[in-house]
Every structure is written in structure tokens, then in C-alpha cells.
Amino acid sequence: MSKKDIPPQFPSSHKKSQVNLLDRREIEARILAPFIDALGAAFGREDVIHILQKTVSEIARQQGEQLAQTLGSHSLHDLKKLVEDWSEGNALEIEVLEQSDEVFSFNVTRCGYAEFYHHLGLSELGVILSCNRDYALIEGFNPSMRLIRTQTIIGGAPHCDFRYTCEYQETK
């Protein structure tokens, strides 16, 4: 899959979409779930899920690169702005624990993404389409950043623990 095949995070006009990320993920899930079930029946669910995970990770990595290019930088301060965008539409409730040039730590205490995936009976798909992409997106956004997350709401924890660190920051 080449970069030209990956839709940008934002339209080429650099204006954000009218559809917030929470609504976009729900639309994706409602379309993909029956398609994945059909492919799984034809080719084996395990293989289909593996391909989906790999594809979503590559899309997220490339979108991270695109976000850094669109923003013109890739600092933890910029990441905080992105988290605010991801929270639009009452998608996330966040408790910031620490914020500096080297650390951005927060807990997600309520996750609208986990809520709708659970409501639709698609928690497994939610992990693939939303939770797991966080790591790859950061790799693309800034290869010097690291995310450590030991628990998620979708996995049954009371909160998601996001711990971002950045050893070296450079403006692109």
C-alpha cells in the first residue's frame, strides 16, 4: 500500500472534516463489521483480522506523518492539540496528570469510542480500529515519541492510561 493510497487525516484544504472522529469511527465500524464477517467466513477470521490489524496500523502510521506535516511540527504540545480534536463530540473525558516538553500523561476516564463499540457488540473491532492504532500513529507523527498504555476501558479497565514521552523534539 503506497502513501497515495492512504486518505489524509484532514482534507487537502487542511480544514477538518465536518464529521468528528467519534462519528467517523462508528461509520467505519458499521461498514466494516459485516464485511469482515463475510471475509472471515470465506478466508478464515484469524487471517482477515491479521490483515486488518496490519492495514489499520499502516494507515495510522501514515496519517501520523501527514498530521506532523499539516501541523508543521510534531511536539508533545501538538499532540495535546490532537487529543483535544479526538475528544470532540463528547468522545473522551480526560484527566491530565503531567504535561511538559518531555512528558504528556493523562487518563481517559470515559471513552465514547469504547461505549459505541460495546453497544454494537464490536469491542474486538474497536480495539483494532481505535485503540491499537494509537501506537502506529505516534510512530508516524514523531519517531522519537513513545506511548506506554497498560490498560484500556474497552478491555475492561476503569480508565485508559496514556503515557507519552519524547526524548528529542525537533520542528519539521
C-alpha positions, -999 to 999 in steps of 0.1 A, spaced: 0 0 0 16 33 -10 12 67 6 -10 79 -22 -35 51 -13 -40 64 23 -66 90 27 -53 121 46 -63 127 82 -76 160 70 -89 170 36 -63 186 13 -77 221 21 -63 215 57 -98 221 71 -110 195 95 -139 173 83 -174 181 94 -177 146 108 -159 143 141 -136 113 147 -161 95 170 -188 96 144 -163 86 117 -151 55 137 -188 45 142 -195 48 105 -163 27 97 -173 0 122 -208 -3 109 -195 -8 73 -165 -30 82 -181 -54 106 -203 -72 81 -176 -71 55 -150 -86 80 -176 -113 89 -181 -122 53 -143 -123 45 -138 -143 77 -163 -169 66 -147 -171 32 -110 -170 41 -107 -176 79 -114 -150 105 -79 -151 120 -62 -143 87 -87 -115 80 -82 -99 114 -44 -101 110 -46 -83 76 -70 -57 91 -46 -51 120 -16 -47 97 -35 -24 73 -50 -2 100 -16 2 116 0 13 83 -28 38 77 -24 52 112 14 55 108 10 73 75 -17 96 90 7 104 118 32 115 93 6 136 75 -6 152 107 30 163 115 33 177 80 0 195 82 8 210 117 44 218 106 58 202 138 54 172 160 59 181 196 40 169 227 23 203 227 10 195 192 -1 160 204 -22 177 231 -40 196 204 -47 164 185 -60 147 217 -84 177 220 -96 171 184 -101 133 191 -122 143 221 -147 164 201 -183 153 202 -181 142 238 -158 114 226 -134 114 256 -132 126 291 -96 132 300 -77 138 333 -43 153 325 -17 141 350 15 157 337 25 179 308 59 192 299 82 193 269 92 157 275 61 141 290 23 141 284 5 118 307 -33 115 310 -61 91 318 -91 87 297 -119 83 323 -147 80 298 -144 67 263 -173 72 238 -154 50 213 -154 21 237 -191 28 246 -204 26 210 -182 -4 200 -195 -22 231 -231 -12 223 -227 -25 188 -211 -58 201 -179 -49 182 -154 -45 210 -128 -67 192 -131 -44 162 -129 -14 184 -95 -24 197 -83 -28 161 -99 3 146 -92 27 175 -70 15 204 -42 -3 186 -38 25 160 -26 49 187 9 33 187 14 34 150 0 69 147 27 82 172 54 63 153 45 83 122 38 116 140 72 116 158 95 86 158 111 100 190 79 97 209 68 67 228 34 56 241 30 33 271 -5 22 278 -11 -7 302 -49 -7 302 -80 4 283 -116 9 291 -126 -13 261 -105 -40 277 -125 -37 310 -103 -13 329 -117 17 348 -96 41 326 -71 41 298 -36 52 309 -18 72 282 19 80 289 37 98 261 73 106 263 96 124 239 134 122 242 141 146 213 119 172 197 126 189 165 103 212 145 98 198 110 
